[in-house]
């Protein structure tokens, strides 16, 4: 590829670009669709020092070094052996251990490793409250093994026994030497915790439960091995008895369920119906099948159930066999089991624990849509003669779905049609490498369904923003943090070099920017005249210069909108003047460069992607042209800056032209992607495959990384 050589002393500036002034707190008008600014005067290229030799046109082009120091908040990337932890959800394995009307208590399975952390250690036990969001990690009194939440006589909260799964070889138990946590959300709700000795403790509400001394001793049930709670009732199983309290655990009344048979589990429904599973006597070497008993009078008397499920569990107000293929649910009358209950009523409501999935996406659910201890309610009794009776037989497999399925087509990463340099419009900047800490968001945002227009996204009309979190990848800790004040509608969250950048919708739809690191608070850094939803991916230079690119634009040769980006200088967090807006007519790519600069690639509309110009936009300086009229005979899929400042492009050979009157001709060779270095003379030279340059995502940030 041959392009006109630039003068060794000067470069002719042809790029049209705008570097807007500092951000202000007032919401400015949105940027116009097109910008026409006269070109800046030509500058002397930095490739030659005063009195020094001219740059070799065939030498790789390097960006000029920045004189400003790197940002003080930068975190180094994780080492290669540590990167496997990056971006994994700390709650990828968790279990809901309590559920209420508006709250769920969840423990990460990693807690089974013990409180000392290390391999397998989880982030702790958290509560998700529909109205208040995520809270945690929480701590119970020492040696607690069970958690439940119970409410006022309005039957607000439900605790779950040590396990709601009965018949399994193991149950959900507390960590040896540590505690389990549950949280209630409103003023009338309480949290209960029981120790292995049977001592019960109570925290009056969520604020008390967060304090180490927030639990007060209540009554006790000696030898209790299983617990459950719903509404005003708390139940504990010990030996052949079930003890029930209706006065917030101050005292218990016990009754024998089945003489001579140990109670393995007890379940309490919000309406006061209780179910207990007892051990049947062994038959020789084979253990007897467990039996289910029911109580309609708060545990004072018990009667063997007419239907004996193979397993039993509670999901909110449903006491059922847990078998989605052959469901059997205890009906509202507390005696008959129905097989006519619709699982859509249960599974159609999202569980609260889904909010624990951490990501940078802003997610929300409609208020009142969650599964809870009262929604869905227990089903109606079955029609006369249709109740399930006897011991439950094995469910017959229904293979009506078949093994075959429709597999959707997978679009290629570059499925859209593009040509030459215009393909850069489809590729975002290289992602910053993962660091030890990152800022992320829980999925606990809440929207008012009445405010969401038909076909609209719930997350775009928040009644309450999500809870954010600081994740420490090495310590496996998750620390919830509230959304910043002044950001009722977050739109996007990004991480780069240890800093989180939150984009919020401000006045007139402008972008309000908030930043924070792992230690400090959120900092407001002003508003920019660009729609908040228009800002896409983020990139970072080694010194902490950040760049937020505007939306991916159609890669057509004619009528392209200008490329927009926000660039942040490597200043301390909280400086309102740190960001500036860049509008680039004919722009196809933008990358951050040290010193708060931006590397801008443009392709003239008339060239249809066959020509490329490159320039450097530096704060406080005219735009510096680096290369002009670079001939492009590849489809350029990516632009990067190496650690040594050299600019390179990843290109794929263009498809062979179609043969007139026939099918498209086969390409002369395989279409393998290769890296091409840009020279001072404006040529793209293929890099040697044997010595590829370190990719941008492996940069080391800070002084040691340059």
Number of C-alpha atoms within 10 A of each C-alpha: 11 12 16 13 16 17 15 17 15 16 19 18 21 20 29 19 27 20 21 15 14 15 22 16 13 14 19 17 14 14 15 10 10 13 15 10 11 11 14 17 11 15 16 15 20 17 20 15 12 8 6 8 11 14 19 14 16 14 15 21 23 19 20 15 12 14 8 13 14 22 21 13 19 20 21 20 24 20 13 8 7 14 17 12 16 19 16 13 14 25 23 14 11 18 15 20 25 33 36 34 25 24 32 31 31 26 27 19 20 22 23 18 15 18 17 9 17 13 11 13 20 26 24 26 27 27 30 27 25 24 17 18 25 30 23 21 18 21 22 30 24 15 18 27 28 31 30 32 34 33 28 18 15 12 22 26 36 37 37 29 30 23 23 25 18 20 17 9 6 9 14 16 17 22 16 15 11 18 26 29 31 37 38 35 28 19 12 15 23 27 29 32 30 31 23 17 15 23 18 24 24 26 25 19 22 22 15 17 25 20 13 11 12 19 23 14 16 16 17 20 24 14 14 22 22 27 30 29 33 32 27 23 31 27 29 28 31 22 18 18 23 28 23 26 20 17 13 23 23 14 14 19 15 19 15 20 28 21 10 14 18 20 28 19 29 32 30 31 28 27 19 21 23 27 28 27 26 24 19 16 14 10 9 7 6 8 11 12 16 19 22 25 22 24 21 17 11 22 26 15 14 20 15 17 22 17 21 22 27 18 19 24 24 24 20 27 28 25 24 22 22 19 15 11 11 15 18 25 29 29 24 20 13 21 20 20 30 23 18 18 19 13 12 9 13 20 13 13 15 15 17 28 26 14 23 21 17 25 19 20 16 25 25 23 22 20 16 17 15 23 26 27 29 22 19 20 17 23 20 16 21 18 9 6 7 13 20 19 15 10 14 15 9 9 10 8 8 9 7 6 7 7 6 6 7 5 6 6 6 7 8 7 8 11 9 11 11 22 20 25 33 32 24 30 22 23 18 21 23 18 15 23 22 25 25 21 27 25 29 26 28 25 27 29 30 24 23 16 19 10 13 16 10 8 6 11 15 21 25 19 23 24 20 20 28 27 22 27 22 20 25 20 23 15 15 19 19 25 15 21 18 16 20 20 10 13 18 17 22 30 23 20 24 22 26 26 30 24 22 22 23 26 25 25 22 23 15 14 18 24 27 30 26 27 23 23 23 20 9 9 15 22 19 21 21 22 26 29 23 24 22 23 18 17 20 19 19 25 27 29 29 27 28 31 27 30 29 25 24 24 18 19 16 17 22 16 17 13 10 17 16 21 25 25 26 24 29 24 28 26 22 12 21 17 16 20 15 21 28 20 22 23 23 25 24 24 29 29 29 33 27 32 30 26 25 25 25 28 24 27 24 28 28 21 18 10 17 17 27 20 21 23 24 25 23 24 23 20 18 9 11 18 27 25 24 29 28 25 22 24 21 22 18 24 23 28 23 21 25 23 24 18 19 13 17 17 21 24 24 19 26 19 18 15 17 12 11 11 10 8 6 7 9 12 12 12 12 9 9 10 12 8 14 18 23 20 24 24 22 23 24 28 26 26 17 15 17 12 9 6 7 10 17 12 12 21 16 18 20 21 25 21 13 8 14 12
